[in-house]
Amino acid sequence: MGKTKITTKSTEEVSIKNTSKNEDIKAVATKTPKKKITSGILFIDATFNNTKVLFGDKLGNTLFWSSAGTLGFRGAKKGTPFAA
């Protein structure tokens, strides 16, 4: 068995660690408000190996997208109708 060395922390070290934690808590960002979408364009790209879905506004700007690969499908399963 080895020797154990017991040390005590000074009050300065403890106070420095406590202040850094308080600063981290204050730096939490607020959520942005969600946009309400009334209409848009849906693009579907279905190939033999993958299926991709993209939703955009009327100007064509991408709002969100997904593919079979990002949902966890691997290999030949990505090209199936179920993945779409």
DSSP file (Angstrom, degrees, kcal/mol; ACC not computed):
  #  RESIDUE AA STRUCTURE BP1 BP2  ACC     N-H-->O    O-->H-N    N-H-->O    O-->H-N    TCO  KAPPA ALPHA  PHI   PSI    X-CA   Y-CA   Z-CA
    1    1 A M              0   0    0      0, 0.0     2,-0.1     0, 0.0     0, 0.0   0.000 360.0 360.0 360.0 143.2    0.0    0.0    0.0
    2    2 A G        -     0   0    0      1,-0.1     2,-0.2     0, 0.0     0, 0.0  -0.445 360.0 -96.9 -93.3 168.0    1.2    3.5   -0.8
    3    3 A K        -     0   0    0     -2,-0.1     2,-0.4     1,-0.0    -1,-0.1  -0.592  33.2-142.5 -81.5 144.1    1.3    6.5    1.3
    4    4 A T        -     0   0    0     -2,-0.2     2,-0.6     2,-0.0    -1,-0.0  -0.905   5.9-150.0-109.1 137.9   -1.6    9.0    1.0
    5    5 A K        -     0   0    0     -2,-0.4     2,-0.5     2,-0.0    -2,-0.0  -0.926   8.3-158.8-109.7 123.4   -1.0   12.7    1.2
    6    6 A I        +     0   0    0     -2,-0.6     2,-0.3     2,-0.0    -2,-0.0  -0.888  14.1 177.7-105.2 124.8   -3.8   14.9    2.5
    7    7 A T        -     0   0    0     -2,-0.5     2,-0.4     0, 0.0    -2,-0.0  -0.909  18.7-140.4-123.4 154.2   -3.8   18.5    1.7
    8    8 A T        -     0   0    0     -2,-0.3     2,-0.3     0, 0.0    -2,-0.0  -0.895  19.4-122.9-113.2 145.2   -6.3   21.3    2.5
    9    9 A K        -     0   0    0     -2,-0.4     2,-0.1     1,-0.1     0, 0.0  -0.635  24.8-123.6 -86.1 141.7   -7.4   24.0    0.1
   10   10 A S     >  -     0   0    0     -2,-0.3     4,-1.6     1,-0.1     3,-0.2  -0.394  24.5-111.5 -77.7 162.9   -6.9   27.6    1.2
   11   11 A T  H  > S+     0   0    0      1,-0.2     4,-2.2     2,-0.2     5,-0.2   0.794 115.7  59.7 -66.4 -27.9   -9.9   29.9    1.2
   12   12 A E  H  > S+     0   0    0      2,-0.2     4,-2.1     1,-0.2    -1,-0.2   0.912 104.7  48.2 -67.0 -42.1   -8.5   31.9   -1.7
   13   13 A E  H  > S+     0   0    0      1,-0.2     4,-1.9    -3,-0.2    -2,-0.2   0.902 112.7  48.5 -64.6 -40.9   -8.5   28.8   -4.0
   14   14 A V  H  X S+     0   0    0     -4,-1.6     4,-2.0     1,-0.2    -2,-0.2   0.906 111.5  48.9 -66.5 -42.2  -12.1   28.0   -3.0
   15   15 A S  H  X S+     0   0    0     -4,-2.2     4,-1.9     1,-0.2    -1,-0.2   0.864 109.4  52.6 -68.5 -35.2  -13.4   31.5   -3.6
   16   16 A I  H  X S+     0   0    0     -4,-2.1     4,-1.7     1,-0.2    -1,-0.2   0.917 110.4  47.6 -65.5 -42.4  -11.7   31.7   -7.0
   17   17 A K  H  X S+     0   0    0     -4,-1.9     4,-1.5     1,-0.2    -2,-0.2   0.885 110.8  51.8 -66.2 -38.3  -13.4   28.5   -8.1
   18   18 A N  H  X S+     0   0    0     -4,-2.0     4,-1.6     1,-0.2    -1,-0.2   0.876 108.5  50.4 -67.1 -37.9  -16.8   29.6   -6.8
   19   19 A T  H  X S+     0   0    0     -4,-1.9     4,-1.7     1,-0.2    -1,-0.2   0.871 107.4  53.4 -70.1 -35.0  -16.6   32.9   -8.7
   20   20 A S  H  X S+     0   0    0     -4,-1.7     4,-1.5     1,-0.2    -1,-0.2   0.869 107.7  51.3 -68.0 -34.3  -15.7   31.2  -12.0
   21   21 A K  H  X S+     0   0    0     -4,-1.5     4,-1.7     1,-0.2    -1,-0.2   0.890 107.9  52.2 -67.8 -38.9  -18.8   28.9  -11.7
   22   22 A N  H  X S+     0   0    0     -4,-1.6     4,-1.5     1,-0.2    -1,-0.2   0.871 107.7  51.8 -65.4 -36.6  -21.1   31.9  -11.1
   23   23 A E  H  X S+     0   0    0     -4,-1.7     4,-0.9     1,-0.2    -1,-0.2   0.874 107.7  52.6 -67.5 -36.5  -19.8   33.6  -14.2
   24   24 A D  H  < S+     0   0    0     -4,-1.5     3,-0.4     1,-0.2    -1,-0.2   0.877 107.1  52.6 -66.0 -37.3  -20.5   30.5  -16.3
   25   25 A I  H >< S+     0   0    0     -4,-1.7     3,-1.0     1,-0.2    -1,-0.2   0.873 107.3  51.5 -67.3 -37.0  -24.0   30.3  -15.1
   26   26 A K  H 3< S+     0   0    0     -4,-1.5    -1,-0.2     1,-0.2    -2,-0.2   0.730  98.6  67.5 -71.4 -21.7  -24.7   33.9  -16.1
   27   27 A A  T 3<  +     0   0    0     -4,-0.9    -1,-0.2    -3,-0.4     2,-0.2   0.310  67.8 127.7 -85.3  10.0  -23.4   33.4  -19.6
   28   28 A V    <   -     0   0    0     -3,-1.0     2,-0.1     1,-0.1    -3,-0.0  -0.501  58.2-128.2 -70.1 131.5  -26.3   31.0  -20.6
   29   29 A A        -     0   0    0     -2,-0.2     2,-0.2     1,-0.1    -1,-0.1  -0.448  15.9-121.2 -80.8 152.2  -27.8   32.2  -23.9
   30   30 A T        -     0   0    0     -2,-0.1     2,-0.2     1,-0.1    -1,-0.1  -0.586  32.8-100.9 -88.6 156.2  -31.6   32.7  -24.3
   31   31 A K        -     0   0    0     -2,-0.2    -1,-0.1     1,-0.1     3,-0.0  -0.475  32.3-121.2 -76.8 146.3  -33.6   30.9  -26.9
   32   32 A T        -     0   0    0     -2,-0.2    -1,-0.1     1,-0.1     2,-0.1  -0.624  35.6-100.4 -83.4 146.8  -34.5   32.6  -30.1
   33   33 A P        -     0   0    0      0, 0.0     2,-0.2     0, 0.0    -1,-0.1  -0.388  38.9-113.8 -67.9 144.9  -38.2   32.8  -30.9
   34   34 A K        -     0   0    0     -2,-0.1     2,-0.3     1,-0.1    -3,-0.0  -0.540  25.0-126.7 -80.4 143.7  -39.6   30.3  -33.4
   35   35 A K        -     0   0    0     -2,-0.2     2,-0.6     1,-0.0    -1,-0.1  -0.690  14.7-131.9 -89.0 141.8  -40.8   31.5  -36.8
   36   36 A K        -     0   0    0     -2,-0.3     2,-0.5     2,-0.0    -1,-0.0  -0.851  20.9-156.7 -94.5 120.9  -44.3   30.5  -37.9
   37   37 A I        +     0   0    0     -2,-0.6     3,-0.1     1,-0.1    20,-0.0  -0.865  17.6 177.3-103.0 123.4  -44.2   29.2  -41.5
   38   38 A T        -     0   0    0     -2,-0.5     2,-0.3     1,-0.3    -1,-0.1   0.796  68.3  -0.2 -94.7 -33.0  -47.4   29.4  -43.5
   39   39 A S        +     0   0    0      2,-0.0    19,-0.3     0, 0.0    -1,-0.3  -0.986  66.3 146.3-153.2 160.2  -46.1   28.0  -46.8
   40   40 A G        -     0   0    0     -2,-0.3     2,-0.4    17,-0.2    17,-0.3  -0.938  42.3 -83.1-171.3-169.5  -43.0   26.8  -48.5
   41   41 A I  E     -A   56   0A   0     15,-3.0    15,-3.0    -2,-0.3     2,-0.5  -0.959  27.5-152.9-121.3 135.0  -41.4   24.4  -51.0
   42   42 A L  E     -A   55   0A   0     -2,-0.4     2,-0.5    13,-0.2    13,-0.2  -0.941   8.9-165.2-110.5 121.4  -40.5   20.8  -50.3
   43   43 A F  E     -A   54   0A   0     11,-3.4    11,-2.9    -2,-0.5     2,-0.5  -0.910   3.3-170.2-106.0 129.5  -37.7   19.2  -52.3
   44   44 A I  E     -A   53   0A   0     -2,-0.5     2,-0.6     9,-0.2     9,-0.2  -0.984   6.0-171.2-122.3 124.5  -37.3   15.4  -52.3
   45   45 A D  E     +A   52   0A   0      7,-3.0     7,-2.6    -2,-0.5     2,-0.7  -0.905  10.1 179.4-115.8 100.1  -34.2   13.8  -53.8
   46   46 A A  E     +A   51   0A   0     -2,-0.6     5,-0.2     5,-0.2     2,-0.2  -0.902   8.5 164.9-107.7 113.6  -34.7   10.1  -54.0
   47   47 A T        -     0   0    0      3,-2.9    -2,-0.0    -2,-0.7     0, 0.0  -0.561  52.7 -96.8-113.5-178.9  -31.8    8.1  -55.5
   48   48 A F  S    S+     0   0    0     -2,-0.2    31,-0.2     1,-0.2     3,-0.1   0.802 122.5  32.4 -68.4 -27.8  -30.9    4.4  -55.5
   49   49 A N  S    S+     0   0    0      1,-0.2     2,-0.3    29,-0.1    30,-0.2   0.637 125.1  13.5-106.6 -16.6  -28.6    4.9  -52.5
   50   50 A N        -     0   0    0     29,-0.2    -3,-2.9    28,-0.1     2,-0.4  -0.982  53.4-141.4-156.6 160.8  -30.1    7.7  -50.4
   51   51 A T  E     -A   46   0A   0     -2,-0.3    17,-2.0    -5,-0.2     2,-0.4  -0.995  20.3-173.1-130.8 125.1  -33.2    9.8  -49.8
   52   52 A K  E     -AB  45  67A   0     -7,-2.6    -7,-3.0    -2,-0.4     2,-0.4  -0.949   5.4-166.7-121.5 139.7  -32.9   13.5  -49.0
   53   53 A V  E     -AB  44  66A   0     13,-3.1    13,-2.6    -2,-0.4     2,-0.4  -0.994   7.3-178.8-126.6 130.1  -35.7   15.9  -48.0
   54   54 A L  E     -AB  43  65A   0    -11,-2.9   -11,-3.4    -2,-0.4     2,-0.5  -0.996   9.5-161.3-131.5 131.8  -35.3   19.7  -47.9
   55   55 A F  E     +AB  42  64A   0      9,-2.9     8,-2.9    -2,-0.4     9,-1.7  -0.957  19.0 168.9-115.1 129.6  -37.9   22.3  -46.9
   56   56 A G  E     -AB  41  62A   0    -15,-3.0   -15,-3.0    -2,-0.5     6,-0.2  -0.862  33.1-104.3-133.5 167.4  -37.5   25.9  -47.9
   57   57 A D    >   -     0   0    0      4,-2.0     3,-1.6    -2,-0.3   -17,-0.2  -0.151  53.2 -84.0 -79.8-175.9  -39.4   29.1  -47.9
   58   58 A K  T 3  S+     0   0    0    -19,-0.3   -18,-0.1     1,-0.3    -1,-0.1   0.753 129.6  56.0 -65.0 -23.9  -41.0   30.6  -51.1
   59   59 A L  T 3  S-     0   0    0      2,-0.1    -1,-0.3   -18,-0.0   -19,-0.0   0.589 119.7-108.3 -82.9 -10.0  -37.7   32.3  -52.0
   60   60 A G    <   +     0   0    0     -3,-1.6     2,-0.3     1,-0.3    -2,-0.1   0.461  67.8 147.5  97.1   2.9  -35.8   28.9  -51.9
   61   61 A N        -     0   0    0      1,-0.1    -4,-2.0     2,-0.0    -1,-0.3  -0.551  54.0-111.9 -72.5 134.6  -33.9   29.6  -48.7
   62   62 A T  E     +B   56   0A   0     -2,-0.3    -6,-0.3    -6,-0.2     3,-0.1  -0.494  37.1 173.7 -71.4 127.9  -33.4   26.3  -46.7
   63   63 A L  E     -     0   0A   0     -8,-2.9     2,-0.3     1,-0.4    -7,-0.2   0.813  68.4 -21.9 -99.3 -46.3  -35.3   26.2  -43.4
   64   64 A F  E     -B   55   0A   0     -9,-1.7    -9,-2.9     2,-0.0    -1,-0.4  -0.976  60.4-172.0-158.9 160.3  -34.4   22.6  -42.5
   65   65 A W  E     -B   54   0A   0     -2,-0.3     2,-0.3   -11,-0.2   -11,-0.2  -0.952   2.3-176.8-148.5 163.8  -33.3   19.3  -44.1
   66   66 A S  E     -B   53   0A   0    -13,-2.6   -13,-3.1    -2,-0.3     2,-0.3  -0.979   5.4-162.5-157.5 160.0  -32.8   15.7  -43.4
   67   67 A S  E  >  -B   52   0A   0     -2,-0.3     4,-1.1   -15,-0.2   -15,-0.2  -0.935  37.3-107.8-141.2 166.1  -31.6   12.6  -45.1
   68   68 A A  T  4>S+     0   0    0    -17,-2.0     5,-2.0    -2,-0.3     4,-0.3   0.840 118.1  56.9 -64.6 -32.2  -31.8    8.8  -44.5
   69   69 A G  T >45S+     0   0    0    -18,-0.2     3,-1.0     1,-0.2    -1,-0.2   0.870 104.0  51.2 -67.3 -36.9  -28.2    8.8  -43.4
   70   70 A T  T 345S+     0   0    0      1,-0.2    -1,-0.2    -3,-0.2    -2,-0.2   0.739 104.8  58.5 -73.0 -21.1  -28.7   11.4  -40.7
   71   71 A L  T 3<5S-     0   0    0     -4,-1.1    -1,-0.2    -3,-0.2    -2,-0.2   0.507 125.9 -97.2 -85.8  -4.0  -31.6    9.4  -39.3
   72   72 A G  T < 5S+     0   0    0     -3,-1.0     2,-0.3     1,-0.4    -3,-0.2   0.416  76.0 139.8 107.7  -1.8  -29.4    6.3  -38.7
   73   73 A F      < -     0   0    0     -5,-2.0    -1,-0.4     4,-0.1     2,-0.3  -0.576  31.7-167.3 -74.9 138.0  -30.1    4.2  -41.8
   74   74 A R    >   -     0   0    0     -2,-0.3     3,-1.3     4,-0.0     2,-0.1  -0.937  42.2 -14.4-127.7 149.5  -27.0    2.6  -43.2
   75   75 A G  G >  S-     0   0    0     -2,-0.3     3,-1.3     1,-0.2     4,-0.3  -0.347 126.0  -7.0  68.3-137.4  -26.1    0.8  -46.4
   76   76 A A  G >  S+     0   0    0      1,-0.3     3,-1.0     2,-0.2    -1,-0.2   0.659 121.7  75.9 -70.8 -16.6  -28.9   -0.3  -48.7
   77   77 A K  G X  S+     0   0    0     -3,-1.3     3,-1.2     1,-0.2     6,-0.3   0.740  81.5  70.4 -67.3 -21.7  -31.6    0.7  -46.2
   78   78 A K  G <  S+     0   0    0     -3,-1.3    -1,-0.2     1,-0.2   -10,-0.2   0.805  96.3  51.4 -66.2 -28.7  -31.1    4.4  -47.0
   79   79 A G  G <  S+     0   0    0     -3,-1.0    -1,-0.2    -4,-0.3   -29,-0.2   0.372  86.2 109.3 -91.4   5.2  -32.7    3.9  -50.5
   80   80 A T  S X> S-     0   0    0     -3,-1.2     3,-0.8    -4,-0.1     4,-0.7  -0.426  78.5-118.7 -81.2 156.5  -35.9    2.2  -49.3
   81   81 A P  T 34 S+     0   0    0      0, 0.0     3,-0.5     0, 0.0    -1,-0.1   0.799 112.9  63.6 -62.3 -27.5  -39.3    3.9  -49.4
   82   82 A F  T 34 S+     0   0    0      1,-0.2    -4,-0.1     2,-0.2    -5,-0.0   0.843  96.3  57.5 -65.2 -32.5  -39.5    3.6  -45.6
   83   83 A A  T <4        0   0    0     -3,-0.8    -1,-0.2    -6,-0.3   -10,-0.1   0.790 360.0 360.0 -68.9 -27.3  -36.5    5.8  -45.2
   84   84 A A     <        0   0    0     -4,-0.7    -1,-0.3    -3,-0.5    -2,-0.2   0.507 360.0 360.0 -70.6 360.0  -38.3    8.6  -47.0
